[in-house]
Amino acid sequence: MYQMALRQDWSVVYHHLQNSLFAEQMVCSMSTQLFFIPRTQDLEGNIEMHNHLVPASYHRITAAGSAYRLQSDEHHESIVETLVSCINNAKQEDKGVREGLQIMREAAPVDVKPFIDAIIGWQDQAEQTLALAEKMVQQRGWFI
């Protein structure tokens, strides 16, 4: 069963992970920008959120690299195991990212809240597309 799952088309998984990674780039860029604005440089929750955002990003990058290797006809069970592990780890870190974003939104000045909401929207997209990748992996017979 695993050999068959390994030889399936992984391009859809890779596509969803790339979309998740793009959304993550926006979360990283926008939330880091707040450190360079005097009014928001010490915004409560931002440092804590980044403590989860950095490993979440790493796991997305590693998952996307693994999916790329699979779609490029590398077939080794350990690549899929890496992919599965990194999707799980990214999902776990996303929980801390989301908690930090909520703290940031509550602590933000009123005029900054729409910007935080935009970051939250990108985080939503990062999580949704990661979930789509997870579903595609599960359909290939790998359990997450």
C-alpha positions in Angstrom: 0.0 0.0 0.0 2.8 2.5 0.9 4.6 2.0 -2.4 1.3 2.8 -4.3 0.8 5.9 -2.1 4.3 7.0 -2.7 4.0 6.9 -6.5 0.8 9.0 -6.6 0.7 12.5 -8.0 1.8 14.9 -5.1 1.5 18.1 -7.1 -1.9 19.1 -5.5 -0.4 18.6 -2.0 2.6 20.7 -3.0 0.3 23.4 -4.4 -1.7 23.6 -1.2 1.5 23.8 0.9 2.8 26.6 -1.4 -0.4 28.5 -0.8 -0.1 27.9 2.9 3.5 29.1 2.8 2.6 32.2 0.9 -0.1 33.1 3.5 2.5 32.5 6.2 4.9 34.9 4.5 2.2 37.6 4.7 1.6 36.8 8.4 5.4 37.0 9.1 5.9 40.2 7.1 2.9 42.1 8.5 3.4 41.0 12.2 7.1 41.8 12.0 6.4 45.2 10.6 4.7 46.0 13.8 8.0 45.8 15.6 9.3 48.8 13.5 6.3 51.1 14.2 6.8 53.1 17.4 3.2 52.7 18.5 3.1 49.0 18.1 6.8 47.9 18.7 5.8 46.6 22.1 2.4 45.3 21.2 1.3 42.7 23.7 1.2 39.2 22.2 3.5 39.8 19.2 6.7 38.3 20.7 4.8 35.3 22.1 3.1 34.9 18.7 6.4 34.9 16.9 7.7 32.2 19.3 5.1 29.9 17.5 5.3 31.6 14.1 8.9 30.8 13.5 8.6 27.1 14.0 5.3 27.0 12.2 7.1 28.6 9.2 9.9 26.1 9.4 7.5 23.2 9.4 5.6 24.6 6.4 8.8 25.0 4.5 9.9 21.5 5.3 6.5 20.0 4.4 6.5 21.9 1.1 10.1 20.7 0.3 9.0 17.2 1.0 6.0 17.4 -1.2 8.1 18.9 -4.0 10.5 16.0 -3.7 7.6 13.5 -3.9 6.1 15.2 -7.0 9.6 15.1 -8.5 9.5 11.3 -8.4 11.6 10.8 -5.3 9.9 7.8 -3.6 11.0 7.1 0.0 8.7 6.5 2.9 10.8 8.8 5.1 10.0 11.7 2.9 6.3 11.2 3.4 6.9 10.7 7.2 8.7 14.0 7.2 5.8 15.6 5.4 3.2 14.2 7.8 5.2 15.2 10.8 5.7 18.7 9.6 2.0 19.2 8.8 1.2 18.0 12.3 3.9 20.3 13.9 2.7 23.3 11.9 -0.9 22.7 13.0 0.2 22.6 16.6 2.3 25.8 16.3 -0.6 27.5 14.6 -2.6 27.2 17.8 0.0 29.4 19.5 0.1 31.8 16.6 -3.7 32.2 16.8 -3.6 32.8 20.5 -0.9 35.5 20.1 -2.9 37.2 17.3 -6.0 37.4 19.6 -3.9 38.9 22.4 -2.5 41.4 19.9 -5.9 42.3 18.6 -7.3 42.9 22.1 -4.2 45.0 23.0 -4.0 47.0 19.7 -5.1 50.6 19.4 -8.4 50.9 17.7 -6.9 52.2 14.5 -4.5 49.2 14.3 -7.2 46.6 14.8 -8.1 46.4 11.0 -4.4 45.7 10.3 -4.4 42.9 12.9 -7.6 41.6 11.4 -5.8 41.4 8.0 -3.0 39.4 9.6 -5.7 37.1 11.1 -7.2 36.7 7.6 -3.8 35.6 6.3 -3.4 33.2 9.2 -6.9 31.8 8.4 -5.7 31.2 4.8 -2.5 29.6 6.0 -4.4 27.2 8.2 -7.1 26.4 5.6 -4.6 25.6 2.9 -2.6 23.5 5.3 -5.8 21.6 6.1 -6.4 21.0 2.4 -2.8 19.6 2.1 -3.5 17.4 5.1 -6.7 16.1 3.5 -4.9 15.3 0.3 -2.2 13.4 2.2 -4.8 11.4 4.0 -6.5 10.5 0.7 -3.2 9.0 -0.3 -3.4 6.6 2.6 -1.2 8.4 5.1 -2.7 9.2 8.4 -2.0 12.5 10.2 
